[in-house]
Amino acid sequence: MSRLSSLFAAPAPTVGIEIASSRVTVVRLVPGSSPASVGSATVEPLPSGAVLPALNEPNILERSAVVDAVRRAIERTSSRRKRAVLVVPDTTARVSLLRFEKVPPRHSDLLELIRWQVRKTVPFRVEDAQLTFAPAGSAADGGHDFVVVLARKDVVAEYELVCHDAGVQVGVVDLATFNLINTVAAAGAAPDGDWLLVNAAGDYLSVAILRGTDLLFFRHRGSEGEGSLADVVHQTAMYYEDRLQGRGFTRAVLAGPGQFGADTRPTTDRVDADHVKQQLEQRLRVRVDAVDPRPAVVLADRIAVNSTLLDTLAPAVGLLLRERVV
């Protein structure tokens, strides 16, 4: 999804930060490295309730705790860079897929058309939102699809300001699942056919269907939703077959399985990732792989690699790699 627009555009830094509900992750790329190399990475836990991601409410509830965590993570990565990219939870934004039979030739007219279409889909004024969009492919009937991301400006600013207070200037803000997709694509692992990505984060579940790097479907669900992770994925697969005339997935990628319980609600007990993968493989009848950034980046020898760390680093790595090629 290298052409997927972020919420903000700026020159590509070498430091990536992710602020999730339970942790702060900082990844530092070695400047000028080719292939891209992660020189250091740090994960700092957050107190429960310090960050509560939401679309239409304050997200940073314990500001000093989050600032301290970002500052410690930056210091532990030995980063002297003052600019960074930032990954935030999917819950902070509304993602829509729109189709137009005809696209206005002027960018300003297209923007107004999109604003008009999404105005009734969010519980806040579009004028108070940061809106970004990008082409999501062309339909067989000649229509044009766009992926649209809408987030309240003051919510995005909350995340930016805690980084600022920690001594870092954020130039790019983007969503976690989009950058898991970026990681898969940068690793050369995005197949030409249709594939599925499941992000079972600690307090939400996002499912994306892609055709190559074109986004066909995006579903997001908070922790209050009903049904197990496998049930949600099965429903998505049924929608894919019935409504999108899908011919089957060539691959599925799973991120964050250890952060969700069997009913997909947040839990302090780590779930057996292999069991989750087995459930999904039985439902989808296709191989399910864990997200792994290593085909796209080289990790420094001093980084103790395990499946949990690889899963945690993937969103920040994905955004850093995307910015290298934009």
C-alpha positions as CSV (number, residue, x, y, z in Angstrom):
1,M,0.0,0.0,0.0
2,S,3.0,2.3,-0.7
3,R,0.7,4.9,-2.4
4,L,-1.8,5.0,0.5
5,S,-1.8,8.6,1.8
6,S,-1.0,9.1,5.4
7,L,-2.9,11.6,7.6
8,F,0.0,14.0,7.2
9,A,2.9,14.3,4.7
10,A,6.5,15.1,5.5
11,P,10.1,14.1,4.6
12,A,10.9,10.5,5.7
13,P,12.6,10.3,9.1
14,T,14.5,7.2,10.3
15,V,12.5,6.9,13.6
16,G,9.1,5.2,13.8
17,I,6.9,5.4,16.9
18,E,3.7,3.4,17.6
19,I,1.5,4.4,20.5
20,A,-1.0,1.6,21.3
21,S,-3.2,1.2,24.3
22,S,-0.8,-1.0,26.2
23,R,2.6,0.1,24.9
24,V,4.9,2.5,23.1
25,T,7.2,1.0,20.4
26,V,10.1,2.9,18.9
27,V,12.1,1.6,15.9
28,R,15.2,3.3,14.5
29,L,16.5,2.6,11.0
30,V,20.2,3.0,10.3
31,P,20.4,6.2,8.1
32,G,21.3,5.4,4.5
33,S,21.2,1.7,5.0
34,S,20.5,-0.5,2.0
35,P,18.8,-2.8,2.4
36,A,16.9,-1.0,5.2
37,S,18.4,-2.0,8.6
38,V,16.8,-1.6,12.0
39,G,19.6,-0.5,14.3
40,S,17.6,-0.6,17.5
41,A,14.1,-1.1,18.8
42,T,12.4,-0.5,22.2
43,V,9.0,-1.4,23.6
44,E,7.8,0.5,26.7
45,P,4.7,-0.7,28.5
46,L,1.9,1.8,29.4
47,P,-0.2,1.8,32.6
48,S,-3.7,0.4,32.1
49,G,-6.0,3.2,31.0
50,A,-3.3,5.7,30.0
51,V,-4.3,5.4,26.4
52,L,-7.9,4.6,25.4
53,P,-8.1,4.8,21.6
54,A,-11.5,6.1,20.4
55,L,-12.9,7.9,17.4
56,N,-14.9,10.6,19.1
57,E,-13.4,10.9,22.6
58,P,-10.1,12.0,24.2
59,N,-7.5,9.2,23.8
60,I,-4.6,10.2,26.0
61,L,-5.9,10.1,29.5
62,E,-2.6,10.0,31.4
63,R,-0.5,12.4,29.5
64,S,2.6,12.4,31.7
65,A,2.8,8.5,31.7
66,V,2.6,8.4,27.9
67,V,5.2,11.2,27.5
68,D,7.6,9.5,29.8
69,A,7.2,6.2,28.0
70,V,7.9,7.8,24.6
71,R,10.9,9.6,26.1
72,R,12.3,6.4,27.6
73,A,11.8,4.5,24.4
74,I,13.5,7.2,22.3
75,E,16.5,7.3,24.8
76,R,16.8,3.5,24.8
77,T,17.0,3.4,21.0
78,S,19.9,5.9,21.2
79,S,18.0,8.0,18.7
80,R,19.3,11.6,18.2
81,R,16.9,12.3,15.5
82,K,14.2,14.8,16.3
83,R,11.7,13.8,13.5
84,A,9.6,10.7,13.5
85,V,6.7,8.9,11.9
86,L,3.9,7.9,14.1
87,V,1.5,4.9,14.1
88,V,-1.8,5.2,16.0
89,P,-4.6,2.6,16.6
90,D,-7.2,2.0,13.9
91,T,-9.8,3.0,16.5
92,T,-8.8,6.6,16.1
93,A,-10.2,6.9,12.5
94,R,-13.0,5.9,10.3
95,V,-12.0,4.0,7.1
96,S,-14.4,4.0,4.1
97,L,-14.2,2.6,0.6
98,L,-16.1,4.7,-1.9
99,R,-16.9,4.1,-5.6
100,F,-17.5,6.7,-8.2
101,E,-18.7,6.1,-11.7
102,K,-17.0,9.3,-12.8
103,V,-14.1,11.1,-11.1
104,P,-14.0,14.9,-11.2
105,P,-10.8,16.1,-13.1
106,R,-9.9,18.6,-10.4
107,H,-8.5,17.5,-7.0
108,S,-10.5,20.1,-5.2
109,D,-13.8,18.9,-6.7
110,L,-13.0,15.3,-5.9
111,L,-12.2,16.3,-2.3
112,E,-15.6,18.0,-2.0
113,L,-17.4,15.0,-3.5
114,I,-15.7,12.7,-0.9
115,R,-16.5,15.1,1.9
116,W,-20.2,15.1,0.9
117,Q,-20.3,11.3,0.7
118,V,-18.7,10.7,4.2
119,R,-20.4,13.6,6.0
120,K,-23.1,11.3,7.5
121,T,-20.9,8.4,8.3
122,V,-19.0,10.0,11.2
123,P,-20.3,11.4,14.6
124,F,-18.5,14.7,14.2
125,R,-18.2,17.6,11.7
126,V,-16.2,16.8,8.6
127,E,-14.8,20.3,9.0
128,D,-13.2,19.3,12.3
129,A,-11.6,16.2,10.7
130,Q,-8.3,15.4,9.0
131,L,-9.4,13.6,5.7
132,T,-7.1,11.8,3.4
133,F,-7.8,9.5,0.4
134,A,-6.1,7.5,-2.2
135,P,-7.1,5.4,-5.3
136,A,-8.0,1.8,-4.3
137,G,-8.1,0.4,-7.9
138,S,-10.5,0.4,-10.8
139,A,-13.6,-1.8,-10.9
140,A,-14.5,-4.0,-13.8
141,D,-17.6,-1.9,-14.5
142,G,-15.4,1.2,-15.1
143,G,-16.0,2.7,-11.7
144,H,-13.2,4.1,-9.5
145,D,-12.6,3.1,-5.9
146,F,-11.1,5.2,-3.2
147,V,-10.0,4.5,0.3
148,V,-10.8,7.4,2.6
149,V,-9.5,7.9,6.2
150,L,-11.2,10.4,8.5
151,A,-10.0,11.3,12.0
152,R,-10.7,14.2,14.3
153,K,-7.9,16.7,14.2
154,D,-7.9,17.1,18.0
155,V,-7.5,13.4,18.5
156,V,-4.6,13.2,16.1
157,A,-3.1,16.2,17.8
158,E,-3.2,14.4,21.2
159,Y,-0.8,11.7,19.9
160,E,1.4,14.3,18.2
161,L,1.7,16.5,21.3
162,V,2.8,13.7,23.6
163,C,5.6,13.0,21.1
164,H,6.4,16.7,21.0
165,D,6.6,16.9,24.8
166,A,9.0,13.9,24.6
167,G,11.3,15.9,22.3
168,V,10.2,14.4,19.0
169,Q,8.5,16.2,16.0
170,V,6.0,14.0,14.2
171,G,5.7,14.6,10.5
172,V,3.5,11.6,9.4
173,V,0.6,9.9,11.3
174,D,-1.0,6.7,10.0
175,L,-3.0,3.7,11.1
176,A,-1.6,0.4,12.4
177,T,-3.3,-2.0,10.0
178,F,-2.4,0.0,6.9
179,N,1.3,-0.3,8.0
180,L,1.0,-4.0,8.6
181,I,0.0,-4.2,5.0
182,N,2.9,-1.9,4.1
183,T,5.2,-4.4,5.9
184,V,3.9,-7.4,4.0
185,A,4.1,-5.5,0.7
186,A,7.6,-4.2,1.3
187,A,8.7,-7.8,2.1
188,G,7.6,-8.8,-1.4
189,A,5.1,-11.1,0.2
190,A,1.9,-9.5,-1.1
191,P,0.5,-12.0,-3.7
192,D,-0.9,-11.0,-7.1
193,G,-4.2,-12.6,-6.2
194,D,-6.6,-11.9,-3.3
195,W,-5.3,-12.1,0.2
196,L,-6.5,-11.4,3.8
197,L,-4.9,-9.6,6.7
198,V,-6.2,-9.9,10.2
199,N,-5.0,-7.5,12.9
200,A,-6.1,-8.8,16.3
201,A,-4.9,-5.9,18.3
202,G,-5.4,-5.7,22.1
203,D,-8.5,-3.7,22.0
204,Y,-9.8,-3.9,18.5
205,L,-10.0,-6.2,15.5
206,S,-9.4,-5.1,11.9
207,V,-9.8,-7.3,8.8
208,A,-8.6,-6.2,5.3
209,I,-9.0,-7.9,1.9
210,L,-6.5,-6.9,-0.8
211,R,-6.0,-7.8,-4.4
212,G,-2.3,-7.4,-4.8
213,T,-1.8,-4.0,-3.1
214,D,-5.3,-2.7,-3.9
215,L,-7.7,-2.5,-0.8
216,L,-11.0,-4.2,-1.6
217,F,-12.5,-4.4,1.9
218,F,-11.8,-3.0,5.4
219,R,-13.7,-3.9,8.5
220,H,-12.9,-2.6,12.0
221,R,-14.5,-3.7,15.3
222,G,-13.9,-2.6,18.8
223,S,-13.7,-4.9,21.8
224,E,-17.4,-4.5,22.5
225,G,-18.4,-6.4,19.3
226,E,-19.8,-10.0,19.4
227,G,-18.4,-13.2,18.1
228,S,-15.0,-14.8,18.1
229,L,-12.1,-13.8,16.0
230,A,-12.6,-16.9,13.8
231,D,-16.3,-16.0,13.4
232,V,-15.5,-12.4,12.3
233,V,-13.0,-13.7,9.7
234,H,-15.5,-16.3,8.5
235,Q,-18.2,-13.7,8.0
236,T,-15.7,-11.6,6.1
237,A,-14.9,-14.5,3.9
238,M,-18.6,-15.1,3.2
239,Y,-19.0,-11.4,2.3
240,Y,-15.9,-11.7,0.0
241,E,-17.4,-14.7,-1.8
242,D,-21.0,-13.4,-2.0
243,R,-20.6,-9.6,-2.6
244,L,-17.1,-9.3,-4.1
245,Q,-17.3,-12.4,-6.2
246,G,-14.1,-13.6,-4.7
247,R,-12.5,-16.8,-6.1
248,G,-10.6,-17.6,-3.0
249,F,-7.6,-16.3,-1.0
250,T,-4.1,-17.1,-2.0
251,R,-2.8,-16.2,1.4
252,A,-3.7,-14.9,4.9
253,V,-1.6,-13.0,7.3
254,L,-2.3,-12.7,11.0
255,A,-1.0,-10.0,13.4
256,G,-1.4,-9.8,17.2
257,P,-3.1,-13.1,17.9
258,G,-1.6,-13.3,21.4
259,Q,-3.3,-10.0,22.4
260,F,-6.9,-11.3,22.0
261,G,-8.8,-13.9,23.9
262,A,-10.8,-16.7,22.4
263,D,-13.8,-14.3,22.2
264,T,-11.6,-11.5,20.7
265,R,-12.0,-9.3,23.8
266,P,-8.9,-7.9,25.5
267,T,-7.3,-10.3,27.9
268,T,-4.1,-10.4,30.1
269,D,-3.6,-14.0,29.2
270,R,-1.6,-14.7,26.0
271,V,-3.5,-17.0,23.6
272,D,-1.7,-19.7,21.8
273,A,-1.0,-18.1,18.4
274,D,-0.7,-21.5,16.7
275,H,-4.2,-22.4,17.9
276,V,-5.6,-19.2,16.5
277,K,-3.8,-19.8,13.2
278,Q,-5.1,-23.3,13.0
279,Q,-8.7,-22.0,13.6
280,L,-8.3,-19.6,10.7
281,E,-6.8,-22.1,8.4
282,Q,-9.7,-24.4,8.9
283,R,-12.2,-21.6,8.2
284,L,-10.3,-20.1,5.2
285,R,-8.8,-23.3,3.8
286,V,-5.6,-21.4,3.1
287,R,-2.2,-21.0,4.8
288,V,-2.1,-18.4,7.6
289,D,1.3,-16.7,8.2
290,A,2.4,-14.5,11.1
291,V,3.5,-11.0,10.1
292,D,7.3,-10.8,9.9
293,P,9.2,-7.7,8.8
294,R,12.5,-9.5,8.4
295,P,12.2,-10.1,4.6
296,A,12.0,-6.3,4.3
297,V,14.5,-5.1,6.8
298,V,17.7,-6.3,8.4
299,L,17.6,-6.5,12.2
300,A,20.7,-5.7,14.2
301,D,22.4,-8.7,15.9
302,R,21.8,-7.2,19.3
303,I,18.0,-7.3,18.9
304,A,16.7,-10.4,20.6
305,V,14.2,-11.7,18.0
306,N,11.0,-13.6,18.9
307,S,7.6,-13.8,17.4
308,T,6.1,-11.3,19.8
309,L,8.7,-8.7,19.0
310,L,8.4,-9.2,15.3
311,D,4.7,-8.7,15.5
312,T,5.1,-5.6,17.7
313,L,7.7,-3.9,15.4
314,A,5.8,-4.5,12.1
315,P,3.5,-1.4,12.1
316,A,6.3,1.1,12.8
317,V,8.6,-0.7,10.3
318,G,5.9,-0.6,7.7
319,L,5.4,3.2,7.9
320,L,9.2,3.8,7.8
321,L,9.6,1.6,4.7
322,R,6.7,3.3,3.0
323,E,8.1,6.7,3.6
324,R,11.4,5.6,2.1
325,V,9.7,5.0,-1.3
326,V,7.0,7.7,-1.4
